[in-house]
Amino acid sequence: MREEMDRRGTEIRESAKERIEGIAGTYMAKQFDRRKKDVVDELNRLAGEIKDLSIAAKIDIDERINEVDGRLQRFGWLGKLDLGIASSLEEGRITSAGMSHEVVARLFAERKVPQAIAAVRQVLSDSNVVGSPDDWFNLSAELGRQDQEALALQACERGLEFHPRNVDLLSHAVQFASKVGDFDKARGFYNSLMQIGCGEWNWRAFVFVGDYLEAIGEIDKAFEININFRERIPSDERAYSQTAMILKKLGRLKELVALCKEGMKRVPRAPQLGLILSGAYNELGEHEKAIEATDVGLEGAAEAQPSASQAAILFERACAFDALAVRRIKAALAEGIESEGTIGECLELARKAVVNYRAARGIPVPKPPVYEMQRQARLVVLNTFLTELGVSEDRITETLGESAGEGMNMDQLRSFGNLLSKLEESSNLGADVP
């Protein structure tokens, strides 16, 4: 009996234990699920807060980026330029035309033309930028050298707002207004210079005013201005060359020759006058005098910034020897003289022509395409005349130094007739030149 009660008690205890464990397990599971839900809810709440903070932070960052981008957008054209320049412009630290000239000159030197132009426009639109007459003049001159005449004119106009009677700025304004075709505006600057009076002008005013008057067809007034130029500054080569170039355009070569000779007596170095005079003498058929004029021109051009292209002077010199060679050959053919002495004279003149053509070609400066075209054409012409004189092919090749006509196209070949006709006209003997 007792054993049965013990067994039964054990079963009851085990059954109760199982039930208690089951109830506890269920309770714990429910408590875990509840706690898990609380944790998940808390995590979701925190995630939401973090998301809100992130969105707010992103909005704030975007706003700051947009603000900075808006400030720098005007200077996007600077590309990879030194950030110092960008910040100087943006912060308004470039307050003078002198500083802007330094920036613009640097950009042009680095071949950053679009950036330089944009920088100039930015500076010219800033009413706070000021400067001395020289500052504005240097800025306009730099722009003029870069073929930015319209901007150069604007720089002059800004400078004239502060310095309305500055002769250099007014002179440049006349020049640039004329170049962009705004002759009404140029007239206004010209009138301002006339009010100041020629007594206060420098070479720049005389030259640019003379160019303006010539451009609008007031030739007589241009002559008067240049007369005043010679009276005021008689040692300036431009006082003579300005009038000489007008005379050349008008075909008044004898007056041109007299004026150039006068100027060459008064001006220590006159390469421009030598060039103009040699061209006139060549047109008049006085080739020996043309060579003498080129001697003066080349001597005067031996300086850092000659007023005339040495290549142009050498080209005129080559043309003179060329014409003399053809003239001598023609005379020998007409007289039937084919002696060794005559052939030697002809070859020497031809050689000098070729030497000067080659020298003009070799100077590393931009030259008109007609230079090379005529050089090649003249080699063919000289070859032809020397062959007619009976000179051997070997001696001709030795004299000319290259195969005549090599590399020439048909258009160049068709020009020979015209070139030869002009040369024959300029080679007529007995030209009357004072």
C-alpha positions as CSV (number, residue, x, y, z in Angstrom):
1,M,0.0,0.0,0.0
2,R,2.7,2.4,0.9
3,E,4.7,1.5,-2.2
4,E,1.6,2.3,-4.3
5,M,1.3,5.7,-2.6
6,D,4.9,6.5,-3.2
7,R,4.7,5.5,-6.8
8,R,1.6,7.5,-7.3
9,G,3.2,10.5,-5.6
10,T,6.2,10.2,-7.9
11,E,3.9,10.2,-10.9
12,I,2.0,13.2,-9.6
13,R,5.3,15.1,-9.0
14,E,6.7,14.3,-12.4
15,S,3.4,15.2,-14.1
16,A,3.3,18.5,-12.1
17,K,6.9,19.2,-13.0
18,E,6.2,18.7,-16.7
19,R,3.1,20.9,-16.5
20,I,5.0,23.6,-14.6
21,E,7.9,23.4,-17.1
22,G,5.4,23.7,-19.9
23,I,3.7,26.6,-18.4
24,A,7.0,28.3,-17.6
25,G,8.2,27.6,-21.2
26,T,5.1,29.1,-22.6
27,Y,5.3,32.1,-20.3
28,M,9.0,32.6,-21.1
29,A,8.3,32.3,-24.8
30,K,5.5,34.9,-24.5
31,Q,7.7,37.1,-22.5
32,F,10.6,36.7,-25.0
33,D,8.3,37.5,-27.9
34,R,7.0,40.5,-26.1
35,R,10.5,41.7,-25.3
36,K,11.6,41.0,-28.8
37,K,8.8,43.1,-30.1
38,D,9.7,45.9,-27.7
39,V,13.3,45.7,-28.8
40,V,12.3,45.7,-32.5
41,D,10.0,48.6,-32.0
42,E,12.8,50.5,-30.2
43,L,15.2,49.7,-33.0
44,N,12.7,50.9,-35.6
45,R,12.2,54.1,-33.6
46,L,15.9,54.7,-33.5
47,A,16.3,53.8,-37.2
48,G,13.6,56.4,-37.9
49,E,15.3,59.0,-35.9
50,I,18.6,58.2,-37.6
51,K,16.9,58.4,-41.0
52,D,15.4,61.7,-40.2
53,L,18.7,63.0,-39.0
54,S,20.4,61.7,-42.1
55,I,17.9,63.4,-44.4
56,A,18.2,66.6,-42.5
57,A,22.0,66.4,-42.6
58,K,21.9,65.7,-46.4
59,I,19.6,68.6,-47.0
60,D,21.9,70.8,-45.0
61,I,24.9,69.6,-46.9
62,D,23.1,70.0,-50.2
63,E,22.2,73.5,-49.3
64,R,25.8,74.3,-48.4
65,I,27.0,72.8,-51.6
66,N,24.5,74.7,-53.7
67,E,25.5,77.9,-51.9
68,V,29.2,77.4,-52.6
69,D,28.4,76.3,-56.1
70,G,26.4,79.4,-56.7
71,R,29.3,81.5,-55.5
72,L,31.8,79.7,-57.7
73,Q,29.7,79.2,-60.8
74,R,30.8,82.6,-62.2
75,F,34.3,81.3,-62.1
76,G,33.8,77.9,-63.6
77,W,35.5,79.1,-66.7
78,L,38.8,79.1,-64.8
79,G,39.0,75.4,-65.2
80,K,42.2,74.1,-63.7
81,L,43.6,77.6,-63.2
82,D,45.5,78.5,-60.1
83,L,43.0,78.6,-57.2
84,G,44.6,81.8,-56.0
85,I,43.3,83.7,-59.0
86,A,39.8,82.3,-58.6
87,S,39.6,83.2,-55.0
88,S,41.0,86.7,-55.7
89,L,38.3,87.3,-58.2
90,E,35.6,85.8,-56.0
91,E,36.6,87.7,-52.9
92,G,36.9,91.0,-54.8
93,R,40.6,91.3,-54.1
94,I,41.3,92.3,-57.7
95,T,40.4,95.9,-57.3
96,S,42.5,97.6,-59.9
97,A,43.1,97.5,-63.6
98,G,46.8,96.9,-62.9
99,M,46.1,93.6,-61.1
100,S,43.6,92.5,-63.7
101,H,46.2,93.2,-66.4
102,E,48.6,90.9,-64.6
103,V,46.0,88.1,-64.4
104,V,44.9,88.5,-68.1
105,A,48.5,88.7,-69.4
106,R,49.3,85.5,-67.5
107,L,46.3,83.7,-68.9
108,F,47.1,84.7,-72.4
109,A,50.8,83.6,-71.9
110,E,49.5,80.2,-70.8
111,R,47.3,80.1,-74.0
112,K,44.1,80.1,-71.9
113,V,42.3,82.5,-74.2
114,P,38.7,81.7,-73.2
115,Q,39.6,82.1,-69.6
116,A,41.4,85.3,-70.2
117,I,38.5,86.8,-72.1
118,A,36.1,85.7,-69.4
119,A,38.3,87.3,-66.7
120,V,38.4,90.5,-68.6
121,R,34.6,90.6,-68.9
122,Q,34.3,89.9,-65.2
123,V,36.7,92.7,-64.3
124,L,35.1,95.2,-66.8
125,S,31.6,94.5,-65.3
126,D,32.8,95.2,-61.8
127,S,32.2,98.9,-61.0
128,N,34.6,98.6,-58.0
129,V,37.6,98.1,-60.2
130,V,39.7,101.2,-60.5
131,G,43.1,102.1,-61.9
132,S,45.6,104.6,-63.1
133,P,45.7,105.7,-66.7
134,D,48.7,103.4,-67.3
135,D,46.8,100.5,-65.7
136,W,43.9,100.8,-68.1
137,F,46.2,101.6,-71.0
138,N,48.3,98.4,-70.4
139,L,45.2,96.3,-70.1
140,S,43.8,97.6,-73.4
141,A,47.2,97.2,-75.1
142,E,47.4,93.6,-74.0
143,L,43.9,92.9,-75.4
144,G,44.9,94.7,-78.6
145,R,48.0,92.5,-79.0
146,Q,45.7,89.5,-78.6
147,D,43.4,90.8,-81.4
148,Q,40.6,91.4,-78.9
149,E,39.8,94.9,-80.2
150,A,36.2,95.1,-78.8
151,L,37.4,94.3,-75.3
152,A,40.3,96.6,-75.7
153,L,37.9,99.4,-76.6
154,Q,35.8,98.7,-73.5
155,A,39.0,98.8,-71.3
156,C,39.8,102.2,-72.8
157,E,36.2,103.4,-72.1
158,R,36.4,102.3,-68.5
159,G,39.7,104.1,-68.1
160,L,38.3,107.2,-69.6
161,E,35.5,107.2,-67.0
162,F,38.2,108.1,-64.5
163,H,40.7,109.9,-66.8
164,P,38.7,111.6,-69.6
165,R,41.6,113.7,-70.9
166,N,44.3,111.1,-71.0
167,V,45.9,111.2,-74.4
168,D,47.1,107.6,-74.5
169,L,43.6,106.2,-73.6
170,L,41.9,108.5,-76.1
171,S,44.4,107.5,-78.8
172,H,43.9,103.8,-78.2
173,A,40.1,104.3,-78.1
174,V,40.3,105.9,-81.6
175,Q,42.3,103.0,-82.8
176,F,40.2,100.3,-81.5
177,A,36.9,101.9,-82.3
178,S,38.1,102.2,-85.9
179,K,39.2,98.6,-86.0
180,V,35.8,97.4,-84.9
181,G,34.1,99.6,-87.4
182,D,32.5,102.0,-84.9
183,F,33.5,105.2,-86.6
184,D,30.9,107.3,-84.8
185,K,32.4,106.4,-81.5
186,A,35.9,106.9,-83.0
187,R,34.8,110.4,-84.0
188,G,33.9,111.2,-80.4
189,F,37.3,110.2,-79.2
190,Y,38.9,112.1,-82.0
191,N,37.0,115.3,-81.1
192,S,38.2,114.9,-77.5
193,L,41.8,114.8,-78.7
194,M,41.3,117.8,-80.9
195,Q,39.9,119.7,-78.0
196,I,43.1,118.9,-76.0
197,G,45.2,120.1,-79.0
198,C,48.1,118.7,-80.9
199,G,50.5,120.4,-78.6
200,E,49.9,117.8,-76.0
201,W,49.9,114.8,-78.3
202,N,52.4,112.0,-78.5
203,W,53.3,109.8,-81.4
204,R,50.4,107.5,-80.6
205,A,47.8,110.2,-81.0
206,F,49.3,111.3,-84.3
207,V,49.5,107.8,-85.7
208,F,46.0,106.6,-84.7
209,V,44.3,109.8,-85.5
210,G,46.0,109.8,-88.9
211,D,44.9,106.2,-89.5
212,Y,41.3,107.0,-88.5
213,L,41.1,110.0,-90.9
214,E,42.5,107.9,-93.7
215,A,40.0,105.1,-93.0
216,I,37.1,107.5,-93.3
217,G,38.4,109.1,-96.4
218,E,39.5,112.4,-95.0
219,I,42.9,112.3,-96.7
220,D,43.6,116.0,-96.6
221,K,43.1,116.1,-92.8
222,A,45.3,113.1,-92.4
223,F,48.1,114.9,-94.3
224,E,47.6,117.9,-92.1
225,I,47.9,115.8,-88.9
226,N,51.1,114.2,-90.3
227,I,52.6,117.6,-91.1
228,N,51.9,118.6,-87.4
229,F,53.5,115.3,-86.4
230,R,56.7,116.1,-88.3
231,E,56.8,119.6,-86.9
232,R,56.2,118.4,-83.3
233,I,58.4,115.3,-83.3
234,P,60.8,115.5,-86.4
235,S,63.0,112.7,-85.2
236,D,60.2,110.1,-85.1
237,E,60.3,107.8,-88.1
238,R,56.5,107.4,-88.1
239,A,56.1,111.1,-88.7
240,Y,57.3,110.4,-92.3
241,S,56.3,106.8,-92.8
242,Q,52.6,107.5,-92.1
243,T,52.4,110.0,-94.9
244,A,54.6,107.9,-97.2
245,M,52.3,104.9,-96.9
246,I,49.3,107.1,-97.9
247,L,51.3,108.4,-100.9
248,K,52.1,104.8,-101.9
249,K,48.4,103.9,-101.9
250,L,47.7,107.0,-104.0
251,G,50.5,106.1,-106.5
252,R,52.3,109.4,-105.8
253,L,55.7,107.7,-105.8
254,K,57.9,110.6,-106.6
255,E,56.5,112.5,-103.6
256,L,57.0,109.4,-101.5
257,V,60.6,109.2,-102.5
258,A,61.3,112.8,-101.6
259,L,59.6,112.5,-98.2
260,C,61.4,109.3,-97.3
261,K,64.8,110.8,-98.3
262,E,64.0,113.8,-96.1
263,G,63.0,111.5,-93.2
264,M,66.1,109.4,-93.5
265,K,68.3,112.5,-93.1
266,R,66.5,113.4,-89.8
267,V,66.0,110.0,-88.3
268,P,69.1,108.1,-87.0
269,R,67.5,104.6,-87.6
270,A,64.8,104.3,-90.3
271,P,64.1,100.7,-91.3
272,Q,60.5,101.4,-92.1
273,L,61.5,104.3,-94.4
274,G,64.1,102.1,-96.0
275,L,61.5,99.4,-96.7
276,I,59.0,101.9,-98.1
277,L,61.6,103.6,-100.2
278,S,63.0,100.4,-101.6
279,G,59.6,99.3,-102.6
280,A,58.9,102.6,-104.4
281,Y,62.3,102.5,-106.2
282,N,61.6,98.9,-107.3
283,E,58.2,100.0,-108.7
284,L,59.9,102.9,-110.5
285,G,62.6,100.6,-112.0
286,E,65.4,102.2,-110.0
287,H,66.7,98.9,-108.6
288,E,70.2,100.0,-107.7
289,K,68.6,102.8,-105.5
290,A,66.3,100.2,-104.1
291,I,69.3,98.1,-102.9
292,E,70.8,101.2,-101.3
293,A,67.5,101.8,-99.5
294,T,67.5,98.3,-98.2
295,D,71.0,98.8,-96.9
296,V,69.6,101.7,-94.8
297,G,66.6,99.6,-93.7
298,L,68.7,96.6,-92.6
299,E,71.1,98.8,-90.7
300,G,68.3,100.5,-88.9
301,A,66.6,97.2,-88.2
302,A,69.6,96.0,-86.1
303,E,67.7,96.7,-82.8
304,A,65.5,94.8,-80.4
305,Q,62.2,96.0,-81.8
306,P,62.7,97.2,-85.4
307,S,59.9,99.2,-86.9
308,A,60.0,97.1,-90.1
309,S,60.1,93.4,-90.9
310,Q,63.6,92.4,-91.8
311,A,62.1,89.7,-93.9
312,A,60.2,92.3,-95.9
313,I,63.4,94.4,-96.4
314,L,65.3,91.3,-97.6
315,F,62.5,90.4,-99.9
316,E,62.5,93.9,-101.5
317,R,66.3,93.5,-101.8
318,A,65.9,90.2,-103.5
319,C,63.4,91.6,-106.0
320,A,65.8,94.4,-106.8
321,F,68.7,92.0,-107.6
322,D,66.3,89.8,-109.5
323,A,65.1,92.6,-111.7
324,L,68.7,93.7,-112.3
325,A,69.6,90.2,-113.3
326,V,66.7,90.0,-115.8
327,R,67.5,93.4,-117.1
328,R,71.2,92.5,-117.7
329,I,70.3,89.2,-119.4
330,K,67.7,90.9,-121.7
331,A,70.3,93.5,-122.7
332,A,72.8,90.8,-123.5
333,L,70.3,88.9,-125.5
334,A,69.3,92.0,-127.4
335,E,72.9,92.9,-128.2
336,G,73.8,89.3,-129.0
337,I,76.6,89.3,-126.4
338,E,77.2,86.0,-124.7
339,S,80.7,86.5,-123.5
340,E,82.0,84.8,-120.3
341,G,82.2,88.2,-118.6
342,T,78.5,89.0,-119.4
343,I,77.4,85.6,-118.3
344,G,79.4,86.0,-115.1
345,E,77.7,89.3,-114.3
346,C,74.2,87.8,-114.9
347,L,75.0,84.8,-112.7
348,E,76.3,87.0,-109.9
349,L,73.1,89.1,-109.9
350,A,71.0,86.0,-110.0
351,R,73.0,84.5,-107.1
352,K,72.4,87.6,-105.0
353,A,68.7,87.5,-105.7
354,V,68.6,83.9,-104.6
355,V,70.6,84.6,-101.5
356,N,68.3,87.4,-100.4
357,Y,65.1,85.4,-101.2
358,R,66.5,82.5,-99.1
359,A,67.4,84.9,-96.3
360,A,63.9,86.4,-96.3
361,R,62.4,83.0,-96.2
362,G,64.6,81.9,-93.4
363,I,63.7,84.6,-90.9
364,P,61.3,82.9,-88.4
365,V,58.4,85.4,-88.6
366,P,55.0,85.1,-90.2
367,K,55.2,86.1,-93.9
368,P,52.6,86.6,-96.6
369,P,52.1,83.4,-98.7
370,V,52.9,85.4,-101.8
371,Y,56.6,85.6,-100.6
372,E,57.1,81.9,-101.1
373,M,55.0,81.8,-104.2
374,Q,57.0,84.6,-105.9
375,R,60.3,83.2,-104.7
376,Q,59.6,79.9,-106.4
377,A,58.2,81.6,-109.5
378,R,61.3,83.8,-109.8
379,L,63.6,80.8,-109.7
380,V,61.8,79.5,-112.7
381,V,62.0,82.8,-114.5
382,L,65.7,83.3,-113.8
383,N,66.3,79.7,-114.9
384,T,64.5,80.4,-118.2
385,F,66.4,83.6,-118.9
386,L,69.8,82.1,-118.1
387,T,69.0,79.1,-120.3
388,E,68.1,81.5,-123.2
389,L,71.5,83.2,-122.6
390,G,73.2,79.8,-123.1
391,V,74.3,79.1,-119.6
392,S,74.7,75.4,-118.9
393,E,72.3,73.6,-116.7
394,D,75.0,72.8,-114.2
395,R,76.0,76.4,-113.7
396,I,72.4,77.5,-113.4
397,T,71.7,74.8,-110.7
398,E,74.9,75.9,-108.9
399,T,73.8,79.5,-109.0
400,L,70.2,79.0,-108.0
401,G,71.0,76.4,-105.4
402,E,67.9,74.3,-105.9
403,S,65.7,72.8,-108.6
404,A,63.7,75.7,-110.0
405,G,60.0,75.3,-109.6
406,E,60.1,72.3,-107.4
407,G,56.9,71.7,-105.5
408,M,55.0,74.4,-107.4
409,N,51.3,73.9,-108.3
410,M,49.4,74.9,-111.4
411,D,48.1,78.1,-109.9
412,Q,51.6,79.3,-109.1
413,L,52.8,78.3,-112.6
414,R,49.9,80.4,-114.1
415,S,51.1,83.4,-112.2
416,F,54.5,83.5,-114.0
417,G,53.2,85.4,-116.9
418,N,51.8,88.2,-114.7
419,L,54.9,88.3,-112.5
420,L,57.2,88.5,-115.6
421,S,55.1,91.2,-117.1
422,K,55.4,93.3,-113.9
423,L,59.1,92.7,-113.8
424,E,59.6,93.7,-117.4
425,E,57.7,96.9,-116.7
426,S,59.9,97.7,-113.6
427,S,63.0,96.9,-115.6
428,N,62.5,99.6,-118.2
429,L,65.6,101.7,-118.6
430,G,65.7,105.4,-118.1
431,A,63.2,105.8,-115.3
432,D,63.1,109.4,-114.1
433,V,63.4,109.4,-110.3
434,P,64.6,112.4,-108.3
